[in-house]
Amino acid sequence: MEGSESENTKRARPEWDAYFMTIAMMASMRSTCLRRQVGAVLVRERQIVSTGYNGAPRGTAHCLEIGCLREILDIPSGERHEMCRGSHAEGNAIAQAARMGIATDGAALYCTDEPCSFCTKSILNAGVARVVYMRPYPDKLAAELREEAGAAFELFPTEKLAQVRGWMASAVRGLEEQETKHNHPAAR
């Protein structure tokens, strides 16, 4: 394994916030929402306890299949959350933890988007201690609730997004190199 030590010392590991945010970004790819793809990761003691993405409830048709009620009714983003078939990523991550009997008290939630007022209420009631999000969301009530409760909600630093993109690209390149190496006729 000549050279592997120097290769490993050159490889940077993501710090914890970037690691969990990257996984939230991956979870968002499962979203069935036509307007906004959101992912969330619920973490306790640096261990993932559940993930969530926005989409229709279990056993119901997805918006990808039947269309978006909010688009049909021309409802602007950040308004009338009750007029949506989908459950939000944050609520789904909390519900999944509850369904599996996993406590959320003291957990951290990493989410691609700032939680709305409905999700903020769920987050506060679930005892989630810290929320880190990437993209702001226009919901004044959510901000008021967070401030009143003294909750720790943090915007993921923009400069870390470039690092996350770099790590993702590096991971894909590494997988492609392994695939090429293992599928090469001489390697068999």
KOLKE-855243 format. One record per residue (C-alpha): residue number from 0; x, y, z. Coordinates in nm, 3 decimals, padded with zeros to 5 digits. Each point is the difference from the previous one (the first is absolute). Layout:
<recs>
  num       c1       c2       c3
  NUM        X        Y        Z
...
</recs>
This chain:
<recs>
  num       c1       c2       c3
    0   00.000   00.000   00.000
    1   00.278   00.233  -00.097
    2  -00.103   00.365   00.000
    3  -00.329  -00.058   00.182
    4   00.118   00.182   00.314
    5   00.076   00.320  -00.189
    6  -00.330  -00.030  -00.190
    7  -00.189  -00.033   00.328
    8   00.172   00.299   00.156
    9  -00.101   00.216  -00.300
   10  -00.366  -00.101   00.031
   11  -00.198   00.239   00.218
   12  -00.285  -00.137   00.208
   13  -00.315   00.211   00.026
   14  -00.067   00.147   00.342
   15  -00.322  -00.122   00.166
   16  -00.238   00.277  -00.111
   17   00.112  -00.034  -00.362
   18  -00.026  -00.380   00.018
   19  -00.358   00.003   00.129
   20  -00.104   00.281  -00.235
   21   00.132  -00.201  -00.294
   22  -00.220  -00.290   00.107
   23  -00.299   00.236   00.029
   24   00.072   00.109  -00.357
   25  -00.002  -00.364  -00.109
   26  -00.330  -00.060   00.183
   27  -00.153   00.292  -00.190
   28   00.049  -00.196  -00.322
   29  -00.279  -00.236   00.115
   30  -00.249   00.289   00.013
   31  -00.316  -00.030  -00.205
   32  -00.085   00.371   00.024
   33  -00.020   00.186  -00.330
   34   00.094   00.336   00.152
   35   00.281  -00.053   00.250
   36   00.213  -00.303   00.085
   37   00.080  -00.004   00.371
   38   00.193  -00.253   00.205
   39   00.058  -00.034   00.373
   40   00.221  -00.209   00.226
   41  -00.068  -00.046   00.371
   42   00.316  -00.066   00.201
   43   00.070  -00.096   00.362
   44   00.355  -00.019   00.133
   45   00.139   00.018  -00.354
   46  -00.208  -00.299  -00.110
   47  -00.277   00.024  -00.259
   48  -00.328  -00.114   00.155
   49  -00.232   00.081  -00.292
   50  -00.028   00.182  -00.328
   51  -00.289   00.167  -00.176
   52  -00.094   00.166  -00.325
   53  -00.309   00.186  -00.110
   54  -00.274  -00.200  -00.166
   55  -00.349  -00.142   00.034
   56  -00.085  -00.213   00.306
   57   00.040  -00.378  -00.008
   58  -00.252  -00.175  -00.221
   59  -00.110   00.313  -00.188
   60   00.073   00.119  -00.353
   61   00.304   00.221  -00.046
   62  -00.016   00.342  -00.162
   63   00.232  -00.140  -00.270
   64  -00.293  -00.224  -00.096
   65  -00.301   00.229   00.043
   66   00.133   00.356  -00.008
   67   00.054   00.273   00.256
   68  -00.305   00.138   00.180
   69   00.192   00.315   00.092
   70   00.086   00.068  -00.365
   71  -00.359  -00.065  -00.108
   72  -00.125   00.249   00.261
   73   00.288   00.245  -00.071
   74   00.111   00.014   00.366
   75   00.329   00.188   00.054
   76   00.291  -00.161   00.182
   77  -00.008   00.056   00.376
   78  -00.380   00.035   00.018
   79  -00.294  -00.231   00.074
   80   00.206  -00.308   00.093
   81  -00.318  -00.195   00.072
   82  -00.082   00.005  -00.372
   83   00.253  -00.268  -00.093
   84  -00.019  -00.378  -00.031
   85   00.360  -00.036   00.110
   86   00.158  -00.033   00.340
   87   00.317   00.198   00.052
   88   00.343  -00.160   00.035
   89   00.049   00.114   00.359
   90  -00.337  -00.137   00.110
   91   00.065  -00.324  -00.184
   92   00.339  -00.045   00.171
   93  -00.163   00.058   00.341
   94  -00.294  -00.229  -00.085
   95   00.235  -00.274  -00.121
   96   00.196   00.017   00.325
   97  -00.327  -00.022   00.198
   98  -00.122  -00.292  -00.212
   99   00.320  -00.188   00.083
  100  -00.013   00.093   00.370
  101   00.305   00.227  -00.014
  102   00.017   00.299   00.235
  103   00.058   00.340  -00.158
  104   00.065   00.200   00.317
  105   00.335   00.175  -00.027
  106   00.046  -00.098  -00.366
  107   00.136   00.216  -00.279
  108  -00.188   00.040  -00.328
  109   00.181   00.075  -00.326
  110  -00.231   00.125  -00.270
  111   00.052   00.133  -00.350
  112  -00.260   00.274   00.061
  113  -00.093   00.218   00.295
  114  -00.299  -00.159   00.175
  115  -00.346   00.151  -00.046
  116  -00.225   00.084   00.295
  117  -00.168  -00.345   00.000
  118   00.337  -00.176   00.008
  119   00.141   00.246   00.251
  120  -00.284  -00.087   00.240
  121   00.071  -00.372  -00.046
  122   00.374   00.056   00.050
  123  -00.056   00.195   00.320
  124  -00.249  -00.256   00.136
  125   00.231  -00.291  -00.089
  126   00.276   00.154   00.211
  127   00.243   00.040  -00.287
  128   00.284   00.209   00.144
  129   00.165   00.132  -00.317
  130  -00.104   00.056  -00.361
  131   00.242   00.069  -00.284
  132  -00.146   00.098  -00.338
  133   00.138   00.109  -00.339
  134  -00.264   00.209  -00.174
  135  -00.216   00.267   00.166
  136  -00.380  -00.039  -00.022
  137  -00.244   00.295   00.014
  138  -00.203  -00.076   00.316
  139  -00.017   00.284   00.252
  140  -00.195  -00.204   00.258
  141   00.267  -00.272   00.002
  142   00.267   00.259   00.083
  143  -00.217   00.148   00.276
  144  -00.063  -00.343   00.154
  145   00.371  -00.086  -00.004
  146   00.094   00.328   00.160
  147  -00.270  -00.029   00.268
  148   00.110  -00.356   00.086
  149   00.369   00.092  -00.004
  150   00.065  -00.284  -00.244
  151   00.337  -00.046  -00.170
  152  -00.061   00.033  -00.375
  153   00.310   00.063  -00.212
  154   00.054   00.081  -00.365
  155   00.261  -00.235  -00.148
  156   00.290   00.226  -00.108
  157   00.008   00.069  -00.373
  158   00.375  -00.060  -00.017
  159  -00.053  -00.356   00.123
  160  -00.230  -00.072  -00.296
  161   00.299   00.017  -00.235
  162   00.181  -00.252   00.224
  163  -00.303  -00.230  -00.004
  164  -00.019   00.018  -00.380
  165   00.371  -00.078  -00.019
  166  -00.033  -00.301   00.232
  167  -00.298  -00.128  -00.199
  168   00.189   00.034  -00.328
  169   00.303  -00.169   00.154
  170  -00.214  -00.287   00.130
  171  -00.156  -00.053  -00.343
  172   00.345   00.005  -00.167
  173   00.127  -00.253   00.255
  174  -00.295  -00.231  -00.065
  175   00.049   00.030  -00.375
  176   00.371  -00.084   00.038
  177  -00.084  -00.305   00.213
  178  -00.263  -00.107  -00.252
  179   00.249   00.031  -00.286
  180   00.268  -00.187   00.195
  181  -00.230  -00.285   00.104
  182  -00.171  -00.038  -00.338
  183   00.322   00.001  -00.198
  184   00.056  -00.344  -00.160
  185   00.355  -00.018   00.143
  186  -00.136   00.043   00.356
  187  -00.220  -00.309  -00.024
</recs>
